[in-house]
Amino acid sequence: MSPMLPAPRRRTRGWALAVGIPFFAGLAILTLTPARVERSMPNLLDLVLGAAHRVGWDSLDFTRLEIIANVLVFVPVGVIAFLFTPRIVWPVALLVGPAISLAIEGAQRVALPHRAATLSDVLANSAGATIGVAIALVCTLLFAPRTAQRESPRVEAS
């Protein structure tokens, strides 16, 4: 692996902004409003659980579904963090998901006491963000254009 990963194309960052801004707005609405998801969308949760049980996934319950959802919701956080972190310090992107999750859970504990701020949410969110960083890193290594490396000038003795 080269010492520095190639930077994303300007167009890639543009798409990340175009998708990321509404995504983060939705994430804020989902996590920082008084309404709990299971109360605002009970039919959707029942549909998902019912479909899982019909295909034989009987062990899926609301708690497991919530953990899976927390992981999946934070995958884009990791991808976006990776795209906007300078390549020389790309591992810092691994800290963005846990930091956002801790901020959300802290805000829920302080300002929204009827919401459940839990360590399991932080862990699931952090896992999702880490998966997102890993996906972005693998895609960068596989698909990013490589710039030709300059050969160091050789001094020839005459």
ABEGO torsion letter per residue (X at the ends): XBABBBBBBAAAAAAAAAAAAAAAAAAAAAAABABBAAAABAAAAAAAAAAAAAAGBAABBAAAAAAAAAAAAAAAAAAAAAAABBAAAAAAAAAAAAAAAAAAAAAAAAABAABBBBAAAAAAAAAAAAAAAAAAAAAAAAABBBBBBBBBBBBBBX
